[in-house]
Amino acid sequence: MAYARRKKLLDGSVRWYAAYLGGDGRYHEEGGFRSRREAERVAAKREVDADRGEWASPVTGRMTFTKYVDTEYWPTTAHLEISTRTAYRSYLDKHFLPRLGPLAMRRVTASTVQSWVNDVAAGGGLSARSIGKYHALLHKIFARAVIDRVVPVNPCAHTELPKVIVKAKRIITTGEFDAILAAIPLRHRMMVLLAIETGLRWGELIALRPLDIDFPTRTVNVRRTIGEVSRKHSPTGERFYVKDSPKSDVARLVQIQQETCLLLREYMLARGVREEDLFFTSEAGTSISRNNFRTKVWVPALTTAKIQGTVTFHNLRAAHASWLLAGGADLQVVKERLGHRQITTTQQYLGTLPDAGDRALAAFRKIRNGR
C-alpha cells in the first residue's frame, strides 16, 4: 500500500517521502517532498505504474548508459554471430557511448534520441540506412532495459528517422561481366566464374572445399561460411572464423554446369588443391580478405574494364538472380539457389536487367498493335 513517510532533517525542516510497492515486489522511497499530499500522490502513481507494468526502479534508473550496456545488455548478445556482435560493438563505441555513455539511463529521453538522429543526419556523415541500422540497436538496448525495469518506457519507440531512398539496382550485363572477368588476374578468375554461376555470398564462396562439391551430380553443397572480423573483437584473436552453416542457417544444394566442373578439376590440379583444402586462398594460403580483394583485385579490374557506376563483388550475386529470372527460371528455384528466407527478397530481382524496359515496351506494342 502506498503511503507518505515524514522525515525531520538536521536543520529542523520536514520532508515527506513517497513509499510504495514496486514492480519488483519491494518497497521503495522517493523524496523529499515539501508536502504530505505531494508524496502520497507520487506514491500512488508509482504503484499504479507497477500494476500496469510501466514501473522502473529509481535506483537502477540512475545507472549510466555505459554501465548498463556493459553489465546488463552486452551479456545477452553472447548467442549472436561473431560478425553481428562485432558490428554492434562498433556501433556502440563509435556512435553511442561517446554521446550517451555518461548519462543516467532514466535521463535518456525520446528527445535525447531524436536529437542524436537529427545531428548525425544533418552532419552528413551517416546515410539514412545506416542511421536506421544504428537506431535499431539502440531500440534493442532500451527494450531490454524496459524488461529489466531500468526505464519505464523505450525512448526509441517513436523516433522520426530520415527517409531511406531506395536506388534502382545496378545489374551488370553479360558483356560487362565478360570485360570484368578478362581483367581479373588468372589466380582469382575461377572464383569469379563460380560466383556468377552460383550466386553464392562472399563468405560461402571462400569457404568452399572440393569435398563440398559432388562432381558426378554437378552439385555444390553450400554448408559453411567464413567470416572476417577485426582481431580486437575476435573471440579467438584471429581475423577469420568458420561457421558451420550459411547465412540463412540452412544448407542448400546449387547445381553447376558440366563445363564448370571440368574447370574446377583443372584448377585443383594446377593449384594442388586437396579435398579438405579451401578452393580459393590468398597467396599466403590463408582465407581471402574481402577488403584486400576489393582494393587489390576487384576495383582495378573494374577500372581496366571501364565499368561505369558502382559495382561491388556482391553485384555478381544480384546479376546471377536477375539473369536467371530474365531467362525464365522458376522464382522458387532461384529463391532456393540464393538461400533467401522470403520469396519477396528474390522478387526484387525481377525486371532488373538494363533492357527490361525495352522488352516491356516490345510486349506492349505486340498487344497494342495486334502483332
Contacts in CASP RR format, 6 or more apart in sequence:
PFRMAT RR
TARGET T0000
AUTHOR 0000-0000-0000
METHOD contacts of the structure
MODEL  1
MAYARRKKLLDGSVRWYAAYLGGDGRYHEEGGFRSRREAERVAAKREVDA
DRGEWASPVTGRMTFTKYVDTEYWPTTAHLEISTRTAYRSYLDKHFLPRL
GPLAMRRVTASTVQSWVNDVAAGGGLSARSIGKYHALLHKIFARAVIDRV
VPVNPCAHTELPKVIVKAKRIITTGEFDAILAAIPLRHRMMVLLAIETGL
RWGELIALRPLDIDFPTRTVNVRRTIGEVSRKHSPTGERFYVKDSPKSDV
ARLVQIQQETCLLLREYMLARGVREEDLFFTSEAGTSISRNNFRTKVWVP
ALTTAKIQGTVTFHNLRAAHASWLLAGGADLQVVKERLGHRQITTTQQYL
GTLPDAGDRALAAFRKIRNGR
1 21 0 8 1.000
1 47 0 8 1.000
2 18 0 8 1.000
2 19 0 8 1.000
2 20 0 8 1.000
2 21 0 8 1.000
2 40 0 8 1.000
2 43 0 8 1.000
2 44 0 8 1.000
2 46 0 8 1.000
2 47 0 8 1.000
3 19 0 8 1.000
3 20 0 8 1.000
3 40 0 8 1.000
3 43 0 8 1.000
4 16 0 8 1.000
4 17 0 8 1.000
4 18 0 8 1.000
4 19 0 8 1.000
4 33 0 8 1.000
4 36 0 8 1.000
4 39 0 8 1.000
4 40 0 8 1.000
4 43 0 8 1.000
5 16 0 8 1.000
5 17 0 8 1.000
5 19 0 8 1.000
5 29 0 8 1.000
5 39 0 8 1.000
6 14 0 8 1.000
6 15 0 8 1.000
6 16 0 8 1.000
6 17 0 8 1.000
6 36 0 8 1.000
7 14 0 8 1.000
7 15 0 8 1.000
7 16 0 8 1.000
7 17 0 8 1.000
7 32 0 8 1.000
8 14 0 8 1.000
9 15 0 8 1.000
15 31 0 8 1.000
15 32 0 8 1.000
15 33 0 8 1.000
15 34 0 8 1.000
16 31 0 8 1.000
16 32 0 8 1.000
16 33 0 8 1.000
16 34 0 8 1.000
16 35 0 8 1.000
16 36 0 8 1.000
16 38 0 8 1.000
16 39 0 8 1.000
17 29 0 8 1.000
17 30 0 8 1.000
17 31 0 8 1.000
17 32 0 8 1.000
17 33 0 8 1.000
17 39 0 8 1.000
18 29 0 8 1.000
18 30 0 8 1.000
18 31 0 8 1.000
18 33 0 8 1.000
18 39 0 8 1.000
18 40 0 8 1.000
18 41 0 8 1.000
18 42 0 8 1.000
18 43 0 8 1.000
18 46 0 8 1.000
19 27 0 8 1.000
19 28 0 8 1.000
19 29 0 8 1.000
19 43 0 8 1.000
20 27 0 8 1.000
20 28 0 8 1.000
20 43 0 8 1.000
20 44 0 8 1.000
20 46 0 8 1.000
20 47 0 8 1.000
20 50 0 8 1.000
21 27 0 8 1.000
21 28 0 8 1.000
21 47 0 8 1.000
21 50 0 8 1.000
22 28 0 8 1.000
22 46 0 8 1.000
22 47 0 8 1.000
22 50 0 8 1.000
22 55 0 8 1.000
22 57 0 8 1.000
23 50 0 8 1.000
23 53 0 8 1.000
23 55 0 8 1.000
23 149 0 8 1.000
24 57 0 8 1.000
24 149 0 8 1.000
28 46 0 8 1.000
28 57 0 8 1.000
28 58 0 8 1.000
28 59 0 8 1.000
30 42 0 8 1.000
30 43 0 8 1.000
30 46 0 8 1.000
30 58 0 8 1.000
31 39 0 8 1.000
31 42 0 8 1.000
32 39 0 8 1.000
33 39 0 8 1.000
33 42 0 8 1.000
46 55 0 8 1.000
49 55 0 8 1.000
49 152 0 8 1.000
54 152 0 8 1.000
54 153 0 8 1.000
55 149 0 8 1.000
55 152 0 8 1.000
56 106 0 8 1.000
56 146 0 8 1.000
56 149 0 8 1.000
56 150 0 8 1.000
56 151 0 8 1.000
56 152 0 8 1.000
57 149 0 8 1.000
57 150 0 8 1.000
58 106 0 8 1.000
60 105 0 8 1.000
60 148 0 8 1.000
60 149 0 8 1.000
60 150 0 8 1.000
61 104 0 8 1.000
61 105 0 8 1.000
61 106 0 8 1.000
61 150 0 8 1.000
61 151 0 8 1.000
62 104 0 8 1.000
62 105 0 8 1.000
62 106 0 8 1.000
63 104 0 8 1.000
63 105 0 8 1.000
63 150 0 8 1.000
64 101 0 8 1.000
64 102 0 8 1.000
64 103 0 8 1.000
64 104 0 8 1.000
64 105 0 8 1.000
65 96 0 8 1.000
65 97 0 8 1.000
65 100 0 8 1.000
65 101 0 8 1.000
65 102 0 8 1.000
65 103 0 8 1.000
65 104 0 8 1.000
65 105 0 8 1.000
65 108 0 8 1.000
66 97 0 8 1.000
66 101 0 8 1.000
66 102 0 8 1.000
68 105 0 8 1.000
68 141 0 8 1.000
68 145 0 8 1.000
68 150 0 8 1.000
69 92 0 8 1.000
69 96 0 8 1.000
69 97 0 8 1.000
69 101 0 8 1.000
69 141 0 8 1.000
72 144 0 8 1.000
72 145 0 8 1.000
72 148 0 8 1.000
72 150 0 8 1.000
73 141 0 8 1.000
73 144 0 8 1.000
73 145 0 8 1.000
76 144 0 8 1.000
77 84 0 8 1.000
77 85 0 8 1.000
77 88 0 8 1.000
80 88 0 8 1.000
81 243 0 8 1.000
82 227 0 8 1.000
82 229 0 8 1.000
82 233 0 8 1.000
82 234 0 8 1.000
82 235 0 8 1.000
82 241 0 8 1.000
82 243 0 8 1.000
83 227 0 8 1.000
83 228 0 8 1.000
83 229 0 8 1.000
85 233 0 8 1.000
86 229 0 8 1.000
86 230 0 8 1.000
86 233 0 8 1.000
86 234 0 8 1.000
88 137 0 8 1.000
89 233 0 8 1.000
90 233 0 8 1.000
91 133 0 8 1.000
91 134 0 8 1.000
91 137 0 8 1.000
92 137 0 8 1.000
95 120 0 8 1.000
95 134 0 8 1.000
96 134 0 8 1.000
96 137 0 8 1.000
96 138 0 8 1.000
99 116 0 8 1.000
100 108 0 8 1.000
100 112 0 8 1.000
100 116 0 8 1.000
103 112 0 8 1.000
105 145 0 8 1.000
105 150 0 8 1.000
105 151 0 8 1.000
106 150 0 8 1.000
106 151 0 8 1.000
108 142 0 8 1.000
108 151 0 8 1.000
108 155 0 8 1.000
109 155 0 8 1.000
110 155 0 8 1.000
110 156 0 8 1.000
110 157 0 8 1.000
110 158 0 8 1.000
110 159 0 8 1.000
112 155 0 8 1.000
113 135 0 8 1.000
113 138 0 8 1.000
113 155 0 8 1.000
113 156 0 8 1.000
113 159 0 8 1.000
114 159 0 8 1.000
114 160 0 8 1.000
117 131 0 8 1.000
117 135 0 8 1.000
117 159 0 8 1.000
117 160 0 8 1.000
117 161 0 8 1.000
117 162 0 8 1.000
120 126 0 8 1.000
120 131 0 8 1.000
121 128 0 8 1.000
121 131 0 8 1.000
121 162 0 8 1.000
126 134 0 8 1.000
128 161 0 8 1.000
128 162 0 8 1.000
128 163 0 8 1.000
128 164 0 8 1.000
128 165 0 8 1.000
129 164 0 8 1.000
131 161 0 8 1.000
131 162 0 8 1.000
132 161 0 8 1.000
132 164 0 8 1.000
135 156 0 8 1.000
135 159 0 8 1.000
135 161 0 8 1.000
138 156 0 8 1.000
139 154 0 8 1.000
139 156 0 8 1.000
139 157 0 8 1.000
142 151 0 8 1.000
142 154 0 8 1.000
142 155 0 8 1.000
142 156 0 8 1.000
143 154 0 8 1.000
145 151 0 8 1.000
145 154 0 8 1.000
146 152 0 8 1.000
146 153 0 8 1.000
146 154 0 8 1.000
168 352 0 8 1.000
169 318 0 8 1.000
169 322 0 8 1.000
169 348 0 8 1.000
169 349 0 8 1.000
169 352 0 8 1.000
170 309 0 8 1.000
170 310 0 8 1.000
170 311 0 8 1.000
170 315 0 8 1.000
170 318 0 8 1.000
171 315 0 8 1.000
171 318 0 8 1.000
171 319 0 8 1.000
171 322 0 8 1.000
171 349 0 8 1.000
171 352 0 8 1.000
171 353 0 8 1.000
171 354 0 8 1.000
172 180 0 8 1.000
172 307 0 8 1.000
172 311 0 8 1.000
172 315 0 8 1.000
172 316 0 8 1.000
172 319 0 8 1.000
173 353 0 8 1.000
173 354 0 8 1.000
174 323 0 8 1.000
176 305 0 8 1.000
176 307 0 8 1.000
176 311 0 8 1.000
177 196 0 8 1.000
177 316 0 8 1.000
177 319 0 8 1.000
179 305 0 8 1.000
179 306 0 8 1.000
179 307 0 8 1.000
180 192 0 8 1.000
180 301 0 8 1.000
180 302 0 8 1.000
180 305 0 8 1.000
180 307 0 8 1.000
180 311 0 8 1.000
181 189 0 8 1.000
181 192 0 8 1.000
181 193 0 8 1.000
182 305 0 8 1.000
183 300 0 8 1.000
183 301 0 8 1.000
183 302 0 8 1.000
183 304 0 8 1.000
183 305 0 8 1.000
184 192 0 8 1.000
184 297 0 8 1.000
184 301 0 8 1.000
185 297 0 8 1.000
187 283 0 8 1.000
188 280 0 8 1.000
188 293 0 8 1.000
188 297 0 8 1.000
190 263 0 8 1.000
190 264 0 8 1.000
190 267 0 8 1.000
190 279 0 8 1.000
190 280 0 8 1.000
191 205 0 8 1.000
191 206 0 8 1.000
191 279 0 8 1.000
191 280 0 8 1.000
192 316 0 8 1.000
193 260 0 8 1.000
193 263 0 8 1.000
194 200 0 8 1.000
194 205 0 8 1.000
194 208 0 8 1.000
194 256 0 8 1.000
194 260 0 8 1.000
194 264 0 8 1.000
195 205 0 8 1.000
195 313 0 8 1.000
195 316 0 8 1.000
195 317 0 8 1.000
195 320 0 8 1.000
196 316 0 8 1.000
196 319 0 8 1.000
196 320 0 8 1.000
197 256 0 8 1.000
197 257 0 8 1.000
197 260 0 8 1.000
197 320 0 8 1.000
198 205 0 8 1.000
198 220 0 8 1.000
198 222 0 8 1.000
198 254 0 8 1.000
198 256 0 8 1.000
198 320 0 8 1.000
198 337 0 8 1.000
199 254 0 8 1.000
199 316 0 8 1.000
199 317 0 8 1.000
199 320 0 8 1.000
199 321 0 8 1.000
199 337 0 8 1.000
199 338 0 8 1.000
200 208 0 8 1.000
200 220 0 8 1.000
200 222 0 8 1.000
200 254 0 8 1.000
200 317 0 8 1.000
201 225 0 8 1.000
201 246 0 8 1.000
201 247 0 8 1.000
201 314 0 8 1.000
201 317 0 8 1.000
202 290 0 8 1.000
202 313 0 8 1.000
202 314 0 8 1.000
203 225 0 8 1.000
203 226 0 8 1.000
203 227 0 8 1.000
204 222 0 8 1.000
204 224 0 8 1.000
204 225 0 8 1.000
204 246 0 8 1.000
204 247 0 8 1.000
205 280 0 8 1.000
206 226 0 8 1.000
206 278 0 8 1.000
206 280 0 8 1.000
206 287 0 8 1.000
206 288 0 8 1.000
207 224 0 8 1.000
207 225 0 8 1.000
207 226 0 8 1.000
207 242 0 8 1.000
207 278 0 8 1.000
208 220 0 8 1.000
208 224 0 8 1.000
208 278 0 8 1.000
208 279 0 8 1.000
208 280 0 8 1.000
209 275 0 8 1.000
209 276 0 8 1.000
209 277 0 8 1.000
209 278 0 8 1.000
209 279 0 8 1.000
210 264 0 8 1.000
210 268 0 8 1.000
210 273 0 8 1.000
210 274 0 8 1.000
210 275 0 8 1.000
210 276 0 8 1.000
210 277 0 8 1.000
210 279 0 8 1.000
211 275 0 8 1.000
211 276 0 8 1.000
212 220 0 8 1.000
212 221 0 8 1.000
212 222 0 8 1.000
212 223 0 8 1.000
212 224 0 8 1.000
213 219 0 8 1.000
213 220 0 8 1.000
213 221 0 8 1.000
213 261 0 8 1.000
213 264 0 8 1.000
214 221 0 8 1.000
215 261 0 8 1.000
215 264 0 8 1.000
215 265 0 8 1.000
217 255 0 8 1.000
218 255 0 8 1.000
218 256 0 8 1.000
218 257 0 8 1.000
218 258 0 8 1.000
218 260 0 8 1.000
218 261 0 8 1.000
219 253 0 8 1.000
219 254 0 8 1.000
219 255 0 8 1.000
219 256 0 8 1.000
220 253 0 8 1.000
220 254 0 8 1.000
220 255 0 8 1.000
220 256 0 8 1.000
221 251 0 8 1.000
221 253 0 8 1.000
222 246 0 8 1.000
222 251 0 8 1.000
222 252 0 8 1.000
222 253 0 8 1.000
222 254 0 8 1.000
222 339 0 8 1.000
223 244 0 8 1.000
223 245 0 8 1.000
223 246 0 8 1.000
223 251 0 8 1.000
224 242 0 8 1.000
224 243 0 8 1.000
224 244 0 8 1.000
224 245 0 8 1.000
224 246 0 8 1.000
225 242 0 8 1.000
225 243 0 8 1.000
225 245 0 8 1.000
225 246 0 8 1.000
225 247 0 8 1.000
226 240 0 8 1.000
226 241 0 8 1.000
226 242 0 8 1.000
226 243 0 8 1.000
226 287 0 8 1.000
227 240 0 8 1.000
227 241 0 8 1.000
227 242 0 8 1.000
227 243 0 8 1.000
228 239 0 8 1.000
228 240 0 8 1.000
228 287 0 8 1.000
228 289 0 8 1.000
228 290 0 8 1.000
229 239 0 8 1.000
229 241 0 8 1.000
230 239 0 8 1.000
231 237 0 8 1.000
231 238 0 8 1.000
231 239 0 8 1.000
234 241 0 8 1.000
235 241 0 8 1.000
239 289 0 8 1.000
240 286 0 8 1.000
240 287 0 8 1.000
245 251 0 8 1.000
246 252 0 8 1.000
246 339 0 8 1.000
247 339 0 8 1.000
248 339 0 8 1.000
248 340 0 8 1.000
248 341 0 8 1.000
250 339 0 8 1.000
252 336 0 8 1.000
252 337 0 8 1.000
252 339 0 8 1.000
254 337 0 8 1.000
264 279 0 8 1.000
267 273 0 8 1.000
267 279 0 8 1.000
268 279 0 8 1.000
273 279 0 8 1.000
278 285 0 8 1.000
278 287 0 8 1.000
280 288 0 8 1.000
281 287 0 8 1.000
281 288 0 8 1.000
282 288 0 8 1.000
282 289 0 8 1.000
282 292 0 8 1.000
290 313 0 8 1.000
293 313 0 8 1.000
294 312 0 8 1.000
294 313 0 8 1.000
298 312 0 8 1.000
298 313 0 8 1.000
302 311 0 8 1.000
317 338 0 8 1.000
318 349 0 8 1.000
318 352 0 8 1.000
320 337 0 8 1.000
320 338 0 8 1.000
321 334 0 8 1.000
321 338 0 8 1.000
321 346 0 8 1.000
321 349 0 8 1.000
322 349 0 8 1.000
322 351 0 8 1.000
322 352 0 8 1.000
322 353 0 8 1.000
323 353 0 8 1.000
324 333 0 8 1.000
324 334 0 8 1.000
324 337 0 8 1.000
325 331 0 8 1.000
325 334 0 8 1.000
325 349 0 8 1.000
325 350 0 8 1.000
325 351 0 8 1.000
326 351 0 8 1.000
326 353 0 8 1.000
326 356 0 8 1.000
331 343 0 8 1.000
331 346 0 8 1.000
331 347 0 8 1.000
331 350 0 8 1.000
332 343 0 8 1.000
334 346 0 8 1.000
334 349 0 8 1.000
335 343 0 8 1.000
335 345 0 8 1.000
335 346 0 8 1.000
338 345 0 8 1.000
338 346 0 8 1.000
340 346 0 8 1.000
351 357 0 8 1.000
END
